[in-house]
Amino acid sequence: MSQPLHVQLSEVKEWLNKEAASQIEPLQSKATSMLKELRERVDDTTDGAQKILSNSQNEMDKNNPKTYRFSRNASKFAENLIDTLKALKVSESVQYESLQALCDDLEKTNANIDQLRRSAYPYISPYFIFDRRRLDVFAKRLFDMTKEFRNFLTTKYVIVKTIDEAHSTVDKLVQTLNETKQNESNLKQAEAKMRNLEREISETKEKLVQIRSKAELDELVKLDQNINELRTKVKHDLRYLQKPFYKLQSLSRASEVAVPPDEIRKLEEYLADPLLSLVNEDDGAPTLRSIVVKLEATIDQGKLKLKSTRLRKAQDQVKAVLGGTLGPLQKQGREALAQRRQILSSETVKSLQNESAQLQKQLESMQRDYELVTQQTKTLKNDQIKLNEKTDYLKKELERKAPQLTRKNVQISLPS
């Protein structure tokens, strides 16, 4: 096989036109000539319809009862036929798609003409016979010309279709390359932004670690851990009373059990944060003890029902609370919360906390931006793959069409 001829994409259209000129130009000249003849055939048919319109109107003006109805039918037929022919536009374009569309329109127009004649002639006969014969001759010539035109398009003019398609492929390929170039630029910008965000996120995390490792904040973190452990212990020591507390609350609202308002408020606090409620009580948690006593009495009265296993465990915890098991936790909680308040009152800690909160906010914002850019980068990479595949397809399609027009092995060179 001969070595392929390399043609730059920017020169393909001009090169194809030059190489295929000896085949294309005669066909285009023939198409121009056929278009001229088609216009003449349409004009002739229109003149034939105008003749019927003029003669029928003249006959109608005579007001002859014998011919009036036939003349009126002939006039209406001619008007419809003229409107049908006027709707047909025969352009001067010799592009294959334009000619194909014109041929389709011609065939539809011919079908409409034929339908109009078949529908109208029985109601015109036997009058205007010479005008109708004259119109039939013009219509047949238009029909025959349309068949010839269709045959020309399907047998000879397909090479023009091929070059039109090749030109269209060139345009699509150029557009795809431009989109690819723009996509590459967007991808580079996104990747650069992603790298910058990675660096900024890493630096911000390092600053946060340095701030939180300060002695003051480190002590606060350890103290918060201790408070959380105490909160868990208090919640654990009251775990079997939580459901009974809710039931007692409901019974109080339904006025089935008398519980003072201050104890109801305290009960809600215990359900929300047991440690904080315990710490804020007087020594020995007298309000909690009073609530537990009412709970025990309500259970004994049968107003608050629990399953046997839950009842036994709830009763055990009632005894434990009344026995003062929460005293040490109350004391430890007070001490821990007092130490926390003291640490938080330090200006150094306040400054470090503010700086830490600001950095944390910045970090979260950067992480959100990073997720967005990461998704954008992924989308752009997928788009790049699709654009590259489309470029390869269009290039191969163009290299397939070129030999059909030039009989030469062609390889298209894309811009770098």
N, C-alpha and C positions, 0 to 999 in steps of 0.2 A: 504494500500500500504506500502511496506517495506521502511525503511529509506534509503535515497539515499547514495550511496557510494561516498565519496569525493576523488577526484584525482587531484593532483597538475598539472597545465598546463605543467610544465617542464617534467612531468613523463607520460603524456598521450600517446605519441607514443609508448614508451616501454611497457606500460601497455596494450594497445590495441593489440600490436603484440603478447604479451604473452597470453592474453585471447582468441584471435582468432586463435592462432597457430594451434589448432587441426582441424580447418576448412580450414585455408588458406594454410598451408604447402602441404597437399595432392593435392590441386588444382594447386598450383604453380609447384609441381612436374609433374603433368599431363600436364600443359602448356609447361614445358620444354621438355617433351617427344614428345608432338605434334609439337613443333618447330623443333625438330630433324627430325621427320618424314616429315615435310613440306620441309625441306632442301633436304631430299633424293628425294622427289617427284619432286622438281624443278631440281635437278641434273639429275634425270632420263629423264625428258622431254628435258633437254639441251642435254644429250647424244643422245637422239632420233633425235634431230635436227642436231647434229654433224654428225650422221650417214648419214642422207640424204645429208648434205653438202659434205661429203667426197665422197660418191658414185656418186653424180651428177657431181662433178668436175672430177672424174675419167672418167665418161662417156663423158664429154665435151672434155677431152684430146684425146679421140678417133676420134674426128672430124667427127662423123657419121652424115650426113645431116638429116637422118631420126629421130635421137634422140636428136640432138644438142639443138634445141629450147626448148624441154621439160626439158632437163637437166639444161639449163640456168635458166628456170623458177623455177625449184626445188632448184637450188643453191641460187637464190635471196630470195626465201621463207625461206630457212633454215637460211640464214644470218639475215633476219629481225626477225625471231623467236628467235634466239640466243641473238640478241641485246635486245629484249623485256624481256627475262628471266634474262639477266645480270643486267638490270635496277632494278630488284626486289631485295631488301635487306631484308633478314630475320635475324633480330638481335637476341640476346640472352636475351633481357629484358623481364621480365614477368609482368611488370606493365600493368594495364588494358589499359591505353591510348595508350601505345606502341603496344599492341596486337590488339587493335581496329584499329589503323592506318595500321598495317600490313595486317589485314583482308580486309580492304578497298583496299589496293594495290593489294592483291591477286585477288580479284574479278575483278579489272580493268585489271590485267594481263591475267586472264582467258578469259575475253571478247575480249582482243586483240588477244590472241592465236586463239580463235574460229573464229574471223574475218579474220585472216591471212589464216587459213585453208580453209575457205569457198571461199576466193578470189583466192587462189593459186591452189587448188586441180583440178579444171576443166582444168587448163592449164598444169598440170603435167601428168594427166591420159593419157594412162593406165600404165605408167611406175612408177617404184619405189613403187609398190603396197605393198610389204612386209615391206619396210621401213616406209611407211605411216601408215600401220596398227600398226606397233610397236610404232610409235609416238602417234597414237590415244589412244592406251592403256595407255601410260604414262600420256598423257594429261587428260584422264578421271580420272585416279587415283588422279591427282592434283586437278581437279575440285571437286571430291568427298571429298577429304581431306579438301578443302576449306570450303565446306558446313558443314562438321563435326566441323571444327574449329569455324565457325560462330555460330553454334548451341551451342557449348560449352561456348562461350563467353556470349551469350544472356541468357542462362538458368542456368548455374552453376557458371560462373566466376564473376557474378555481385557482389558477396560479396567482391571480391578483389577490384572491383571498389569502393565499399563503404569504404573500409579501406584506399585506396589511396586518396579518397576525404576527409576522416577524417584527414589524415596526411596533406593534402593541407590546410584544414581549420585550423589546428594547426599552420602551418607556417604563414598563413594570420593573425591569431589572435595575434601571437607573434609580427609580424611586426606592426600591428595596435596599440598594446600596447606600442611599442617603439616610434611610431609616436605620440601617445597621451602624453607620458612622455616628449618628446622633445617639443611638442606644449605647454604643461603646463609650462615648463621652459621659453619658449619664451614669454608666456602670463604674467608670473610673472615679467620678465624683463621689458616688455612694460608698465605694470601697475606701476612699481616702477619709471620708467622714466616719466610717466605721472604725478605721484604725485610730483616728483622733479620739473618738469616744472610748475605745478600749484603753488608750493611754490615760485619759482623764478619769475614767472609772477606777483604774488601778491606783492612780495617785490619790484620789479621794478616799478610797478604802484604806490606804496606808496612813493618811492623815487621821482618819477616824480611829484606827488602831492606836496611833500615838497618843491621841487625846484620851481615849478610854483607858489607856494604860497608866495614866497619871495616878498618883497615890490617892488623891482625893476621890476621884471617880471610881477607882478600883475598890476603895473601901465602901462606896455607895452601892456598887454592884453586888458586893458580898453581902451587904446588909439587906438589899432587896431580895437576894436569894434566901436569906434567913427568914425574912418576913413571909415570903411565899411558902416556905416550909411550915411555918407556924400556922398560916392560913389553911394549909392542907390538913394539918393535925386537928385543928378546931373543927373543920368540916367533917373530918373522919369521926371525931368523937360525938358528932351530932347527926351522923348520916342516917340513923334509923329513926330520927325524930323529924326529919324533913317532911315526909309525907303526912305524918300526924299533925305537924304544924299547919300545913296547907288545909287539912280537913278542919282543924280547930278554927282557922281563919274563916272558912266558909260557914261553919256553924254559928260563929259570932255575927257574921253579916246577916244570917237568916234569923238572928235573935233567939237561937235555940240554946246558946251558951252565953253567959254574961262575962265579957272580958272588957276591962276598962280601955278607953281610947289610947292612953299612953302605952299600954301593954300591946295593943294591936299594932301601933306604929313600931314599937320595938321588935315585935314579931316579924314584921315586914323587913326590918333592917337585918335581923338574923338570917332570914331567907336569902337576902341579897349579898351580905358580906359578914359572915359569922365572926371573923377575927376583929374587924373594926367595931362591930356592935359590942363584943365582949370587952374590948379595951376601953370603950367609952362608958362602960357601966362602973358603978361603985364596986369596992372590994367585995368579992363573993358573988357578984352578979345577981343582986336581989330581984331585979325585974325578970331575968331569965328563970330564976328559981320559982317566982310566982306564976309565970306562964306554965312551967313544967308541972307545978302542983295542980293547976286547973286542968291541964291536959290529962294528968293521971286520974283526977276525979271524973272527968268526962268519959274516960275509958271504962272506969269502974261502973259508971251509971249506964253503960251500954249505948251511949249516944255516938261514940266514935268507934266504929268497928274496923278491925284489922284481921288479916289472916293470922293463924296461930303462931307461925314462925316469926312473922313481923311483929306481932304483939309481944312475944317474949323478948325479942331483941330491943324493942322500944322501951319496954319496962326496965330492962337492964340499964339502958342509957339514962332513963329518968332517975334511977337510983344513983348512978354515977354522978350525974349533974348535981343532985341534991347532996351527994357526999363530998362535993367540992373538988372533983377531979380536974375541973377547968381552971382552978386557982393558979397553978404554976404557969399555964399557957397565957392567962391574963397578964401575969406579971412580966413574963418574957416579951409578950407583944407590946406592952407599954414601953418597956425599956428600948426595944428595937425601933419603935415608931418615934420615940423621943430622940434617939441617936440620929435617925434619918432627918428629922426636922432640924436638928442642930447642924448636921452636915450641909443641908440645903440652904441654910441661912448664910453660909460662907460666900463672900463675893467671888472668890476664886472658883468655887464649884458652879455658881450661877453663870459665870463667864464661860466656863468649860462646857456646861450643859447647853448654853445658847449656841456656842460654836459647833458642838456636836450635832444639835438639832438642825442647824443650818446646812451643815455638810451632809447629813442624812437626807434632807430634802433635795439637795442638789444631786446626790447619788441616785435617788429614786427617779428624778427627772431624767438624768442621763441614761439610766437603765431602760426607761420607757423609749427614749429616743433611739437607743441602740437596738431594741427589739424591732422598731419600725424600720430602721435602716437595714437591718438584717433581712427582714421580709422583702423590702424593696430591692435589695441586692439579689436575692434569690429569684424574684420575679424578672429582673433585668437579665439575669443569666439565662433563664428559660427562654425569654424573648430573643436573646442573642442566638441561641441554638436554633430556634424556629426561623429566624431571619437568615441564618447561614444555610439552613436546609432549603429555604425558598430561593436563595441566590443560586445555589447549586442546581436546583431544578430548572429555573428560568434559563440559566446558562446552557445547560444540556438541551433544553427545548429549542433555544436559538441555534445552537450548533447542529441540531437535527433538521431544522427548517432550511438553513442556509444552503446545504447541498441540493435540496429540491429545486432551488431557484437558480443556482450557479453551477451545479454538477462539480463542485470543488469541495475537498475536505477542509473544513474551516475550524479553527479554534479561536474562541473569543478571549481577548486579553482584557482583564478587568483592571481598573485603576488601583494603584497601591494605596 
